[in-house]
Every structure is written in C-alpha cells, then in structure tokens.
Amino acid sequence: MDILDCYILFCLTTAITAAIELLHPVILKQTENAGTVDSKLTIYTVFIVISTMFAPFIFFSCIIPSWGERFKTSLHKGLFPEE
C-alpha cells in the first residue's frame, strides 16, 4: 500500500469512528429529549462525508475525551438549536 491508500483508510476509519462515538450519542440525546429526529439517514450521511474530508481535525476529538465532549456539546447545539 502506498501513502495515499493509507491516508484514505485513515480518513474512512476516522469518519466511521466519529459517527459512532461523536454523532450517535448526540442523536440519542435528542431522541430522549424531543422524541424523534427527522432525517437521521441524511444527518449520518452528511456527517460521514464531512468527517472523511476533515479527518485529521476530527481525529483528536475521537481519541481525547475532553475534546470529544466539547465536540458533542457543540454538535448538539449546532444540529438542534433551542427554539
């Protein structure tokens, strides 16, 4: 494998891990608060695509717990603003 293949693998695994570790708890929290979340598939798809493009920046939020908590809080405020 050359360096580009390794980088693509890194980006994809980071995006999938971020969706499971960062986005999924935010969706669950909103489901508990509001009952339903519209367009879950769209949210997950867009998040994975964006996470794939910005994997080096999101990587540290996946491995450092304090950064992950701040990311989840900001993501919740951005996706589901208080009315």
Secondary structure per residue as TSV (DSSP state, phi and psi in degrees):
chain	resnum	aa	ss	phi	psi
A	1	M	-	360.0	134.9
A	2	D	-	-91.0	-178.0
A	3	I	H	-65.6	-34.7
A	4	L	H	-66.4	-40.3
A	5	D	H	-63.3	-40.9
A	6	C	H	-64.7	-40.2
A	7	Y	H	-66.8	-41.2
A	8	I	H	-62.9	-41.7
A	9	L	H	-63.4	-42.9
A	10	F	H	-58.9	-46.2
A	11	C	H	-63.5	-44.5
A	12	L	H	-67.2	-43.3
A	13	T	H	-68.0	-35.7
A	14	T	H	-65.5	-41.5
A	15	A	H	-64.5	-43.2
A	16	I	H	-67.3	-42.5
A	17	T	H	-63.6	-40.9
A	18	A	H	-64.9	-38.5
A	19	A	I	-64.3	-39.6
A	20	I	I	-75.9	-44.0
A	21	E	I	-87.5	-31.7
A	22	L	I	-105.7	-45.5
A	23	L	I	-81.4	-42.7
A	24	H	H	-57.7	-44.3
A	25	P	H	-63.1	-31.9
A	26	V	H	-67.6	-42.5
A	27	I	H	-64.6	-42.8
A	28	L	H	-63.1	-41.4
A	29	K	H	-63.2	-41.9
A	30	Q	H	-68.7	-35.7
A	31	T	H	-64.0	-40.0
A	32	E	H	-66.9	-37.8
A	33	N	H	-76.5	-48.1
A	34	A	H	-104.5	-15.7
A	35	G	S	100.5	-48.9
A	36	T	-	-137.8	158.8
A	37	V	-	-128.7	122.2
A	38	D	T	-78.4	146.3
A	39	S	T	59.8	48.1
A	40	K	H	-60.5	-42.2
A	41	L	H	-61.4	-41.5
A	42	T	H	-65.3	-42.0
A	43	I	H	-62.1	-47.6
A	44	Y	H	-63.3	-43.2
A	45	T	H	-63.1	-48.0
A	46	V	H	-64.7	-40.7
A	47	F	H	-62.7	-42.6
A	48	I	H	-66.5	-40.1
A	49	V	H	-65.1	-47.2
A	50	I	H	-65.1	-40.2
A	51	S	H	-65.4	-33.1
A	52	T	H	-65.7	-40.4
A	53	M	H	-71.7	-34.3
A	54	F	T	-111.6	33.4
A	55	A	H	-56.5	-41.9
A	56	P	H	-61.8	-28.1
A	57	F	H	-83.1	-33.6
A	58	I	H	-82.5	-22.4
A	59	F	H	-53.6	-44.3
A	60	F	H	-69.1	-28.4
A	61	S	H	-69.0	-23.1
A	62	C	H	-81.2	-29.7
A	63	I	H	-104.7	-18.6
A	64	I	-	-106.6	114.1
A	65	P	H	-59.0	-39.6
A	66	S	H	-67.3	-36.6
A	67	W	H	-67.8	-37.8
A	68	G	H	-64.0	-40.7
A	69	E	H	-65.2	-41.7
A	70	R	H	-65.3	-38.0
A	71	F	H	-64.5	-44.0
A	72	K	H	-63.3	-42.1
A	73	T	H	-62.5	-45.6
A	74	S	H	-66.5	-38.9
A	75	L	H	-65.0	-40.6
A	76	H	H	-64.6	-42.7
A	77	K	H	-65.5	-34.5
A	78	G	H	-76.9	-40.0
A	79	L	H	-78.8	-37.7
A	80	F	S	-129.0	75.0
A	81	P	-	-67.8	149.4
A	82	E	-	-70.2	135.2
A	83	E	-	-78.5	360.0
